[in-house]
Amino acid sequence: MRPASFEYCKPRSLAELQALLRDNDGNRKILAGGQSLVPMMNFRMAMPGVLIDINGLHELDYVDDAGSALRIGALARHNRVMHSEVVRAGCPLLAQAYENVAHHTVRNRGTLAGNVCHADPASEMPAVLLALDAVLHVQGQAGVRRVAAEDFFLGMYTTAVEPDEFLAEIEIPKFDASRTGHFLELSQRKGDFAICGIAVAFSLVHGLFKDVRIACCGVGEKQSRLVQAEQWLENRPADAASIAGCGSIAAGLVDPPSDTKASGAYRRHLVGVLSAKAIEAALADLNRR
């Protein structure tokens, strides 16, 4: 199929981008990598009146170490983030999770910011950002808003970005020596969206779990944190009983839908199994350092 007709704009500056966003009354889409947007336009699931191509704004293409955090610009491609030494050193969970995301050709063009703005409920990176306590810098006419990841994802294909705003940067706290994390998923084929995915992050202090984060994808209308499972694991010893108990609680916190890929009951089972296995893998990652 062909997309509906649209006006194509390619701003040459951030000021021009903001003017385009301000003047088009929400009937616009931003084009970065286009790996999700273009197919949706071809199937007329998305029909923007104006397509704003930001690929000329090279100042948005960066992956930087900012001391206590990583800063990733709106035009940083998946593969750049995945293979960045800054990312591998400062946030190994992010690099590891990319092993489950799409394929090399898609990652070579698509962007992390575009992926999270698309907000597909089965997409891995939003869950990873939730587990990492990421902060998303949303820029508009009034300046930059800092939006916590848990407040950013509002529902299926819906985020906190307003019609006259764009996601300019993703800020991710760096891991210290005590912090670890891991991502696991089950999908029909490698590179497909997750039937169920789990991202975990925590610190291990004197053998106890601290600052636990557990996030899921593929089991609801949006990615979400499993807060009660996090709270249950907090301050417990890093042993098999604690991990198994956390997995059991995590499974009880979701009510997934059934579809042609999996039943809701199977997805719920996977939440428990993958939560426990991801925690075990994160502990193993920490021991290998």
PENOR-V807555 format. One line per field, one symbol per residue. ss: DSSP state (H for helix, E for strand, L for the rest). psi: psi as a letter, one per 40 degrees, with the letter a starting at -180 (. if undefined). burial: b if it has 9 or more other ideal C-beta (glycine too) atoms within 8 Angstrom, else e. A space follows every 50 residues. Layout:
BEGIN
ss->???
psi->???
burial->???
END
This chain:
BEGIN
ss->LLLLLLEEELLLLHHHHHHHHHHLLLLEEEELLLLLHHHHHHLLLLLLLE EEELLLLHHHLLEEELLLEEEEELLLEHHHHHHLHHHHHHLHHHHHHHHH LLLHHHHHHLEHHHHHHHLLLLLHHHHHHHHLLLEEEEEELLEEEEEEHH HHEEELLEELLLLLLEEEEEEEELLLLLEEEEEEEELLLLLLLLLEEEEE EEEEELLEEEEEEEEEELLLLLLEELHHHHHHHLLLELLHHHHHHHHHHH HLLLLLLLLLLLLHHHHHHHHHHHHHHHHHHHHHHHHHL
psi->iiiiiihhigieidddddddddeefefiihhcdeddddddddefdhgidh hhheeegeeegihihfceiihhidehidddddehddddddgddddddeee haiddddddiidddddddfhdeiddddddddefihhhhhadeahhhhide edhdahfhiehidfiihdihhhhiiadeiiiihiihidiheiihdhihhi iiihhfeihifhhhiiieeaeiiiigdddddddheiigiddddddddddd deeigiiiaediidddddddddddddddddddddddde.
burial->eebeebeebebeebebbbbbbeebeeebbbbbbbbbbbebbbebeeebeb bbbbeebeebebbeeeeebbbbbbbbbbbbbbebebbbebbbbbbbbbeb beeeebbbbbbbbbbbbbbbbbbbbbbbbbbbbbbbbbbbeeeebbbbbe ebbeeeeebbeeebbbbbbbbbbbbeeebbbbbbbbbeeebeebbbbbbb bbbbeeebbbebbbbbbbbbebbbbbeebbebbbebebeeebbbbbbbbb bebbebeeeeebebebbbbbbbbbbbbbbbbbbebbeee
END
